[in-house]
């Protein structure tokens, strides 16, 4: 099972990948929610496609309770 640091380490390899609105490909480009969906999917964690859907997943955490791998929406 992956931990939050594993998610972050994996995601970092995509720095510089083109931003593509609605993009969902770690080869040709992603948008923000596409990136999180694909990174989490790599570790067997399914997230919905859009930010508005992703917001409803998981459990809310206060600022002091944030850990690596948590998604922050504002």
C-alpha positions as CSV (number, residue, x, y, z in Angstrom):
1,X,0.0,0.0,0.0
2,X,1.3,3.5,-0.9
3,X,1.8,6.3,1.6
4,X,1.4,10.0,0.9
5,X,5.2,10.4,0.3
6,X,5.0,7.7,-2.4
7,X,2.2,9.7,-4.1
8,X,4.2,12.9,-4.0
9,X,7.3,11.3,-5.2
10,X,5.5,9.7,-8.2
11,X,3.7,12.9,-9.0
12,X,7.0,14.9,-9.1
13,X,8.2,13.1,-12.2
14,X,5.4,14.9,-14.1
15,X,6.7,18.4,-13.4
16,X,6.9,20.1,-16.7
17,X,4.1,18.0,-18.3
18,X,2.0,20.3,-20.5
19,X,-1.2,21.6,-18.9
20,X,-4.2,20.6,-21.0
21,X,-7.7,21.7,-20.0
22,X,-9.6,18.5,-19.5
23,X,-6.4,16.5,-20.1
24,X,-6.1,13.1,-18.5
25,X,-2.9,11.7,-20.0
26,X,0.4,11.5,-18.1
27,X,2.0,11.3,-21.6
28,X,0.4,14.2,-23.5
29,X,-0.9,16.5,-20.7
30,X,-3.3,16.9,-17.8
31,X,-5.2,19.5,-15.9
32,X,-5.1,19.6,-12.1
33,X,-7.8,17.0,-11.4
34,X,-6.5,14.8,-14.2
35,X,-3.1,14.7,-12.6
36,X,-4.4,13.8,-9.2
37,X,-6.7,11.1,-10.7
38,X,-3.9,9.5,-12.6
39,X,-1.4,9.6,-9.8
40,X,-3.8,8.1,-7.3
41,X,-4.9,5.5,-9.9
42,X,-1.2,4.4,-10.3
43,X,-1.5,3.3,-6.7
44,X,-4.9,1.6,-7.1
45,X,-6.9,4.5,-5.6
46,X,-9.8,5.5,-7.7
47,X,-10.8,9.2,-7.7
48,X,-13.5,10.8,-9.8
49,X,-12.4,12.8,-12.8
50,X,-13.2,16.4,-11.9
51,X,-12.2,18.6,-9.0
52,X,-15.9,19.2,-8.0
53,X,-16.3,15.4,-7.7
54,X,-13.0,14.9,-6.0
55,X,-13.9,17.4,-3.3
56,X,-16.6,15.0,-2.0
57,X,-14.2,12.1,-1.6
58,X,-12.5,11.2,1.7
59,X,-12.8,12.9,5.0
60,X,-12.2,16.6,5.8
61,X,-9.0,17.3,7.8
62,X,-8.0,20.5,9.5
63,X,-4.9,22.4,8.5
64,X,-2.9,20.9,11.4
65,X,-4.0,17.4,10.5
66,X,-2.7,17.5,6.9
67,X,-0.3,14.8,5.8
68,X,1.7,14.1,2.6
69,X,-0.7,12.8,0.0
70,X,-3.7,14.8,1.2
71,X,-5.6,16.8,-1.4
72,X,-6.4,20.4,-0.5
73,X,-9.3,22.3,-2.0
74,X,-10.2,25.9,-1.5
